[in-house]
């Protein structure tokens, strides 16, 4: 029976492969569910991307009409930035000012004489003052470098020191204040004074300082006073006469016309009575000369009220004071007016007829003196900035001045005798950049919508500003939401906004975006360029020349075009940017259209995941059943194989 054969027995029957093939068929619903989940996740990601694009457009739109809109920004343009610059805030008004910078504010910077490289600073208590601020520390002694580091460490960014090499083989100690202004002078006390003298940083001088008037004194119109200096001062040093003055205008009473005098009074002429009848005499008559009112005293306006009196009896009138109700300071170098003569007195003479003058802090001093000390090697000395704005001279302790023009900080950078114009105007560059940003974000959103709604490869190819990776990503999205009503509705609504008109103060002259150079086709009329399908997809273009002209000449109306308060309630209620934000808000707000889309997709994903879990259980049971059935079949086949083998052996025995 060697020719007995049972089909499927032995190697001709592979049950494992049969089970796997059968299970592939059974797994088809699960594969479809998994594919559906991937599709839903892709759609969710796409909607989230659309939501982010919409939010970006909303933000750039709100920027153009919010309280912080760029149309209210201000910029300061200087005619000569090497002399003066400025920064303007939103509250600054448009204006042009003329500045002359006569002196920059500076701080004290003192250098010692050249010292040996191994010079040692002795132990002691070192005290420095800057204005009213004191810096004091105990030094154990050490090198110049160690001493400089100790000063800088305790100087709190207001006092510092360094060691510099002025001459080969020597070292010089530099001590400097970081605070500008004439009232912030650097002074030395305790061991600091000894060190400054020993190193040749300062030297002693005979101070000729005099305080003449400290508290305010009033000089009424027509009054004067002489302040004698005893002994007289010889202005051989760098002496300065400083004072502060204020003026008060009086009523012009002298201009009142005086009435004519009544003339002499005569006694009565008398009368007689007879028989009850009284007869009055005629009154006396006197011919008076015609009345001629006295002449009105001439008005005198003379602001030259301070005069130097010299020992030889001569006088020198100083420059006029400022006509100001507030006290204004002046400093007069005495060497410029004394001609080498000794000053014996200072005379205050108010020649004005309608103006009172007050004076205070009248003193003579040496600006370089530091309590009897004078710097020998001053790199710079503490001084105020002196500038004139529109001819009005002012002094400030810093080079950054923020109290001259409301909303503007002026920075002095150099000295110049020539007037420099500073113009405060709208920041048109920032406004233009904000408009361009909105247009760019709008176009990115429109490109996203076009790609999702259509299957034409040209749509992606037209987006030349995209990188290669971005183009590949767009290709994957192409047509994924084709036919979706939400996408199509949004595209149509955006295109309607572009062509709509918006009320402005210029009415029809400026009511459309196209009138400031923003449209879906910014080409000039008569352009030779042919048909371009890309211009039909809703993308915006900008004619920069037209936009620049509109911003330069019609800025208020351009601002209203993007956001306008039409009913005067101080709330924006019209304009392209306002309407654009209102259109997009329902899409991205909490519980909005995009949120509903992604929530619905999450629900579908959850349902498919539950279906997969159920299918997994069914597939596991099915596979177990198949393996059980095919196991039984394998057992039966093995039994049949044994029977076959027995029959074959029996047949072989019968043939012997």
KEVEX-875262 format. One record per residue: x negated, y negated, z of N, C-alpha, C in turn. Coordinates in steps of 0.2 Angstrom, whole numbers, plus 5000, padded with zeros to 4 digits. Atoms other than C-alpha are relative to their C-alpha. Example, Ala and Ser with C-alpha at 12.3 -4.5 7.8 and 13.67 -1.06 7.14 Angstrom:
REM KEVEX-875262
499650065000493850225039499649945000500450064999493250055036500449955003
***
This chain:
REM KEVEX-875262
499650065000500050005000499649945000500450065000498649884997500349944996499850055004499649794984500749975003499450034997501049744997499849935002500150074998501149554999500649975002499450044997502249445009499849934999500150075001502349265003499949955006500150054994501749125015499550035005500449974995500649245025499349984999500750025000498849205029499949934998500350065001497949055022500549964995499650035005499249015009500649965003499550044997500448935021499749955006500350044995499848775031500649965003499450034996501248735044499849935002500250064997500248585051500149944995499950055005500348495035500749994998499350005001502148535032500349965005499750044995502548465049499949924999500250075000501548305046500449964994499650035005502448275029500749995001499350014998504148305036500049945005499950064995503748175050499949934997500150065003503148045038500749984997499350025002504948055031500449975005499650024994505648045048499849935003500250064998504547895052500249944996499850065004505147785038500449955003499650054997506447695048499649965005500450034995505147655061499549954996500450055004503947585048500449944997499650065002505347475041500149955006499950044995505647415058499449965002500650034999503847375061499849954995500150055005503747285045500449945001499650054998505247185050499849955005500350034994504447135066499449954997500650045003502847075056500349944996499750055004503946975044500349945005499750054995504946895059499449965003500550044996503346845068499649954995500350045005502646775052500549944999499550065000504246665050500049965006500050044994504146615068499449955000500650045001502346555065500149944995499950055005502846465050500549945003499550054997504346375059499649965005500450034995503146335073499549954997500450055004501946255060500449944998499650065002503346155053500249955005499850044994503846095070499449965002500650044999502046035073499949954995500050055006502045945056500549955002499550054998503645865061499849955006500250034994503045815078499449954998500650055002501445735070500349944996499750055004502545635058500449955005499650044996503645575072499649965004500550044996502145515083499849944996500350065004501445415068500549954998499550055001503145345065500249965006499950044994503445295083499549955001500650044999501745215083500249934997499950065004502345085070500649965003499550044997503845025080500150005008499950004993503545055098499749945003500350064997502944935111499349984999500750015002501144965107499950014993500150005008501444945088499449964998500650035002499844895079500149934997499950065003500744745071499949945005500150054995500544655088499350005003500850004998498644695090499749944997500450065003497444545088499350025000500749995001495744535082499649935000500350075000494444395085499450014995500550005005493344355070499549945001500550064999491744245073499749984994500450035006490944135060499350025001500749984999489244185068500050045006500149954995489144345078499449995004500750004996487344305083500149945005499950054995488044155093500650025005499449984996489744215099500450054997499649955002490844365098500650005005499450004995492544405106500450064999499549955001493844535109500749975002499350034998495744495109500450055002499549964998497144575117500749984997499350015003498944595112500349935001499650064998499544445122499749934997500350065003498344325113500449974994499650035006499144205101499549984994500550015005498444165084499849935000500350074999497344015084499250004997500750015002495643945078499749955005500450044995494343875091499349994997500750015001492643795089499650005006500549994995491243835100499349984999500750015000489543765103499750035006500349964995488443875114499349965002500650034998487143765123499550035004500549964995486443885136500350075002499849944998486644065140499950015007500149994993486944125157499450055001500649954998485344215165499950015007500149984993484744295180499249995002500750014998483144275190499650064999500549945001481644385184499349975001500650024998480044355193499450054999500549965001478344425189499449985004500550014996476844435200499349984996500650005004475044395195499750074999500349935001473944535188499750025007500349974994473544655203499650064998500449945001472244795205500550064999499649945001472944965200500150035006500049974994472645025217500349965006499750044995473544885226500550035004499649974996474444935241500549955004499550054997476044855248500050025008500049984993475944845267500750025003499349984997477244915279500349945003499650064998478644795284500750014999499250005002480444745283500049954994500050045006480744675266500849984999499350025001482344565263500049964994499950045006482944495247500849985000499350035000484544385244500149984993499750025006485544365228500649965001499450034998486744225231500150015007499849984993487644275247499950075002500149934998487244455246499250025002500749994997485744525256499850074999500349935000484644685253499450005004500549994995483544735267499850075001500249934999482544895270499349995003500649994996481044955280499550044995500449975005479545005269499450025004500649984996478145115277499349994997500650015003476845055265499950054994500149965006476345125248499849964994500350035006475845095230500649954997499550045004476744965218500650044998499549965003477645105210500550025005499649974995478345175226500449945003499650064998478844995232500649984995499550015005479744965215500650055000499549954999480645125217500549995006499650024994481245075234500549954999499550055001481944915229500550024995499549985005482844985214500550055003499649954997483545125225500549965004499650044996484244995237500449944997499750065003484744865225500750014997499350005001486444935221500249984993499950035007486244895202500149935000500050075000486144715207499349975001500750024999484244705211499650064998500549955002482844805203499349984999500850025000480944815202499750054995500349965004479744885190499249985000500750015001477844895187499850004993500250015007477144825171499349994999500750015001475444815163500049944995500150065004475144635157499349994998500750005002473244645157499750075001500349934999472244805154499650005007500349994994471644875170500449975006499650034994472944785181500750025000499349985000474744805186500349935003499650064997476044665189500750035002499349984997477644685200500549954997499450035003479244635191500650015005499450004996480744595203500549964996499550045004482344545194500750015003499350004998484144505199500450024993499549985005485544585188500649965000499450045000486744455192499949934998500150075003486844295181500449955004499750054997487344125187499649965004500550044996486543975195500150015008499949994993487344015212499750075002500349934998486544195212499250004999500750015000484744145215499750055004500449954997483444275220499649965005500450034995482644225237499750065004500449964996481344305248500049985007500050024993481444325267499650065003500449954996480444415280499350024997500749985003478944515273500149994993500050025007479644485256499749944998500350075002479144305256499250005001500749995000477444355262499750034994500249975006477244475248500049964994500050045006477844355235499549955000500550054999476644225241499350044998500749965000475144355242499950024993500149975007475444425224500149944995500050055005475644255216500750004996499350005003477544285212500349935001499850074999477944115220499549965003500450054997477143965227500449955004499750054996477543835240500049934997500050075003478143665235500349955005499750054995478643505244500749984997499350015003480543495241500349935001499750074999481343325238500850015000499249995000483143395240500349955004499650044996484443275246500750014999499350005000486243295250500349935002499850075000487043125247500850005002499350004998488943165248500250084999499849934999489643335253500750014999499250005000491543315256500249954995499750055005492643225243500149935003499850074999492643035243500349974995499550035005493942935235499749934998500250075002493442775225500649984996499450025003495042685221499849954994500150045006495142575205499749935002500350074998493942425206499550015006500449994994492942495221499350034998500649985002491142535222499650025007500449984994489742605235499450024998500749985002487942615235499750055006500349954996487042765243499350005000500750015000485342725248499650065002500449944999483942855247499349975004500650024996482642825261499650065002500450045004481242855257500250014992499949995007481442835238499750064997500249945003481242985227499749994994500450015006479942995214500150074996499849945003480543115201499550034996500649965003478943205197500150074999499949935001479643375199500650014995499449995004481043455190500749995004499550024996482343365200500649994996499350015004484243365195500449975005499450034996485643255201500650034998499449965001487143355203500649975004499450034997488943305207500650034997499449985003490743355204500549945001499650065000492043225200500750024997499349995003493943215197500349935000499750075001495043075191500850015001499350005000496843025194500349934997499750065003497842905183500549975004499550044996498842765191500549974996499550035004500442685186499849934998500250065003500242535174500549955003499650054997501042405186499949934997500250075002500142255178500449994993499750015006501142285162500749975001499350034999502742225170500049924999500050085001503242045164500349975006499850044994503341925178500649954998499450055001504941815180499849935001500250074999504841625179500249985007499850024993504841545196500649955000499450035000506441465202499949925000500150075000505741285203500149975007499950034994505841155217500750005003499350004997507341155229500149935003499850074998508240975231500650005005499450014995509340925246500649984996499450025003511140895242500149924999499950085001511640715234500449965004499550034995512940675247500749994997499350015002514740625246500349955005499650054996516040495253500750025000499349985000517840525259500449945003499650054998519140395260500850024998499349995001521040415262500150084998499949935001520840605262499750024993500249985007519940595245499250005001500850005000518040655244499750004993500350015007516940595230499350035001500749985000515340695227499549964996500550035004513740615221499750054994500349965005512940675205499450045003500749974997511540805209499449974996500650035003509840755206499750054994500249965005509040815190499249994999500750005001507140855187499850044994500349965006506340905171499450045002500649964999505241055174499750024994500449985006503841105162500250074998499849935002504141265152499650055003500449954997503641425160499650044996500449965004502141515154499750055005500349944996501741685162499350005000500849995000499941715167499950064996500249945004499041835156499950065004500149944997499042015160499350025000500749985000497342075166499950064995500249945005496442185153500050065003500149944998496542365155499350034999500749985000494842445159500050085001500149935000494442625155499350024999500749995001492642665159499850065005500249944997492042835164499350015002500750004998490242785167500049975007500050034993490342775186499450015004500549984996488742845192499449964997500650045002487142735191499450015005500650004996485342755197499749935001500350064998484542615206499350015002500749994999482642605205499749955005500350044995481442525217499849934998500150075003481042385205500649964999499450045000482842325206500450024993499649985006483342395188500450065002499549955000484742515185500150044994499949965006485142655173500750045001499449975000486942705170500050074997500149935003487142895168500650024996499549985005488242985155500750005003499350004998490142975157500250065003499849944997491043095169500650024996499549975003492443205163500749975003499450034997494243135164500450065001499649944998495043285173500249995007499750004993496143305188499750055004500449954996495143455193499349985001500750024999493443435200499550044994500449975005492143465186499349985001500750024998490243475189499649984994500550025005488843395180499350005003500750004997486943405182499649964995500450055004485843265176499250015002500750004999483943295174499749935001500250074998483243145183499449974996500550035004481643135172500249984994499750025007482743105157500249935001499750075000483342935164499649965005500450044996482042875177499549964997500650035004480642835165499449995005500650004996479442875179500149955006499950054994480242745192500250045006499749974994480642795210500749985001499350025000482442805213500249995008499850034994483042705228500750015003499250004998484942725228500450034994499549985005486342805219500749965001499450045000487842685215500650034997499349975003489642745212500449934999499750065001490542605204500650014995499449995004492342625198500349944997499750065004492742495185500750004997499349995003494342565180500549965003499450044997495942465183500650055001499449965000497142615181499850085002500249934999496142765187499650005007500449994994495442825204499550064999500649955001493842935205499950035007500249964994493443065218499350044998500749975001491643135220499850045006500249964995490943275230499450044998500649965002489343385231499549964996500550045003488243235226499350015003500749984997486443295229499550004994500650005004484743295222499650065002500449944998483743455221499650034994500449965005482543565212500350074998499649945001483443705203499550065000500449955000481843805203499850025008500249994993481543795222500450055003499749954996481943935233499849995007500250024993481943865251499349995001500750025000480243785248499650044996500449965004479643915236500249994993499850015007479543905217499650064996500349945004479244055205499449974996500550025004477544045197500050034993500049965006477844175183500750024998499349985001479744165180500150024993499849985006480244265165500749964998499350045001482044185167500249985007499850034994482844085180500850005000499350004999484644095187500349944997499750065002485743985177500750024997499349995002487543965171500049994992499950015007488143975153500349944999499750075002488543805145500250014993499750005006489743795131500549954999499450055001490943675123500550044995499449975004492643735116500449944998499650065003493443605105499749945003500350064997492243475112500050005007499950004993492643515130499550055003500649974998491043565139500250045007499949954994491243715152499450035002500649964997490043815163500350065003499849934997490243995168499450045002500649974997489144105178499850074996500149945004489244245165500149994993500050015008489044265146500750034998499349985002490744355146500549965003499650054997492044225148500750024998499449975002493844285149500649955003499550054998494744125156500049944996500050065004494544005142500650004995499449995004495844075130500450065002499549944997497344185137499950064995500049935004497144365131499350014996500650005004495344335124499450005005500650004997493644385131499549984995500550035005492244275123499350035003500749984998490444345124499549964996500550055003489044225121499450044999500549965002487644305112499349964998500550055002486544155107500149935000499950075000486243975107499949974993500050045006486643855093500349935001499850075000486843665090500650004996499550005005488043705076500650035003499349974998489943735080500150064996499949945003490443905077500850015001499249995000492343945073500150075002499849944997493144085082500850014998499349995002494844145074500350065003499649954997496144245083500650024995499549995005497244335070500350075001499749935000498344495068499550054998500449955002497344655067500350044994499749975006497844695049499750074998500349935002496644835047500350055004499749944996497344935062500750014997499349995003499144905055499950044994500149965006498544965038499850075001500249944999497745115045500650045003499449964997499345165055500550014995499549995006500345145039499750064996500349955003499145255030500050075003499949944996499145385044500750034999499349985001501045395043500150034993499949985007501045415024499650074999500449935001499645555025500450055004499649954996500645645039500650024996499449995003502245625029499950054994500149965006501445705013499850075002500149934998500745855023500650035002499449974998502445885030500450024993499649985006503245875012499650054996500449955003501845985005500250075003499849944997502246115018500750024998499349995002504146105014500050034993500049985007503746124995499850075000500349935000502646274998500550055002499549954997503946365009500650014996499450005004505346324997500050034993500149985007504646374980499450055000500549955002503546504972499549984995500450025006502646404959499349995003500750004998500746424961499749934999500250075001500546244954500149955006499950044994501246174970499450005005500650004996499746234980499449974996500550025003498546194966499949924999499950075000499146014966499749975006500350034994498545994984499350005000500850005000496745954980499649985006500350024994496445884997499950055005500149944995496546055005499350034999500649965000495046155009500250074997499949945003494846325001500450055005499749964995495346415017500849985001499350035000496946295018500450024994499749985006497346335000500250075000499949935000497246525003500650015005499549994995498346505019500749974997499450025004499646405008500250054995499849955005499646534995500450065004499749954996500146665009500749985002499350034998501646545014500449994994499750025006502146514996500750044999499449975001504046544994500350045006499849964995504246625011500749985003499450024997505746525016500449974994499650025006506446504998500850015001499349994999508346474999500249985007499850024993508346415017500349935000499750075000509546275019499749955004500350054996508646195033499449974997500550035003507146165023500249964994499850045006508046105008500449945002499650064998509145985018499549955003500650044997507545915027499749964994500350035006506745885010500449954997499550055003508245795003500149945004499950064995508445685019499449965000500650045001506645635018499949964994500050045007506745585000500549945000499650064999508245475004499849955004500250054996507445385017499549964996500550045004506045335005500349954996499750045005507145254993500549955003499550044997508345175006499749935001500250074998508244985010500249995007500050014993508044915027500049925001499950084999508544735034499349975003500550044997507144615037500149924999499950075000506944425039500049974993500050035006506544405021500550034995499549975004508044505015499850034994500249975006507944554997499350004998500750015002506244494995499550055003500449944997505544635006500550045004499549954997506844775010499850074998500149935003506044925001499250025002500749984999504445025005499649984993500350015007504045004986499749935000500250075000503944814989499349995004500750004997502344845000499550054997500549965003501544964988500150085002499949934998502245134995500650034997499549975003503245244984499850074997500249935003503245414975499649994994500450015006502445334960499849935000500350074999501345184963499749984994500350035006500745164945500449944998499750075002501044994938500450024993499649995006502344974924499549994994500450005006501645004907499450055000500649955000500345134913500050054995500049965006499745244899500050075003500049934997499745404911500750034998499449965002500945534905500450035006499549974995502245644914499550045005500449964995501545714930500650035005499549974996502645844939499949995007500250014992501745814956500449945003499750064997502545644957500850015001499349994999504245724957500250055006499949964994503945824973500149975006499850044994504245684985499449975004500650024997502445644989499949925000500150085000502045454994499349984997500650035002500745354986500049935002500150074998500045184991499649964995500450055004499545034980499749965006500350044995498244964992500049924999500050075001498144794984500749975002499350024998500044774986500150005007500049994992499944835004499649945003500450054997498544715008500349934999499750075002499444565000500649995005499550014996500944605010499849995007500250014993500044625027499749935001500350065000499144465023500549945000499550065001500644355018500650015004499349994998502144435025500050065006500049954994501644535041500650015004499449994995503144495052500650044996499449965004504344565038499750074999500249935000503244715036500150045006499949974994503344755054500750015001499349994999505244735053500250064995499949955004505244855038499950075003500149934997504644995049500450005007499650004994505544945065500349935001499750065000506844805067500550005006499550014995507944735081500549964997499650045004509444685071500649965004499550034996510644635085499849965006500250054995509544545097500050035007500049974994509644675111499350025003500749984998507744695112499950084999500149935001507944875106500050014993500149995007507344935089500650044998499449965002508844995079500050014992500049995007508344995061499250004997500650005003506845015049499850074998500249945002505945155040499850055005500349954995504945225054500550025006499449984995506445215066500450054997499649955003507545305054499750074999500449945001506145435051500050045006500049964994506045475069500650025002499449974999507845485071500250064996499949945004507945605057499750065002500449954999506645715063500150035008499949984993507045715082500450065001499649944999508445845081499650074998500349945002507245965073499550035006500549984995505945965087500249995007499850014993506845915103500250075003499949944996507146045117500750024998499349975003508546165110500249974993499950025007508346085093500050054995499949955005508446165076499450044999500649965000506646225076500050055006499949964994506946295094500550064998499449955001508546385088499750054995500349965005507546455073499650055003500549964997506146525083500450055006499749964995507346585097500450064996499649945004508446685084499550054998500549955002506846765077499750045006500249964994506346815095500550055002499449954999508046895097499950064995500149955005507746995081499450045001500649964998506047045086500150055006499949964994506647105103500550064998499649955002508047205094499650054996500449955004506847285082499550045005500549974996505647325096500450065004499549954997507147415105500150064996499849955004507547505090499450054999500649965001505747565088499950055006500049964994505747625106500550064999499549945001507347735102499750044995500249965005506547795086499450045002500649964998504947845095500250065004499849944996505947955107500350054995499749965005506948025092499450044996500549975004505348055082499650065005500449954996504448145097500450065001499649945000505948255099500050044994500049975006506048295081499350044999500749965001504148335080500050065005500049944996504348445095500450064998499649955003505748535087499750044994500349975006504848565071499450045002500549964998503348625080500250065003499749944997504448745090500250054995499849965006505248805074499550034996500649975004503648825064499650055005500449964995502848905080500450075000499649945000504249035080499950044993500149985007504049055061499350035000500749975000502149085064500050065004500049944996502549215077500350064996499749955004503649305065499650024995500549995005502349295052499550055002500549964997501049365063500350075001499749935000502249515067500050034994499949975007502549545049499350024998500749995002500649535046499850075003500249934997500449675059500350064997499749955004501749775051499750024994500349995007500949755034499450045001500649974999499349805041500150085002499849934998500149965049500250044994499849965006500950015033499450014995500649995004499349985024499550065002500449944997498450105036500350074999499649945002499850235034499950024993500149995007499650225016499450034998500649975001497850255016499950075003500049934997498050405027500350054996499649955004499350485016499650014993500449995006498150465001499450055001500649964999496750565009500250084998
***
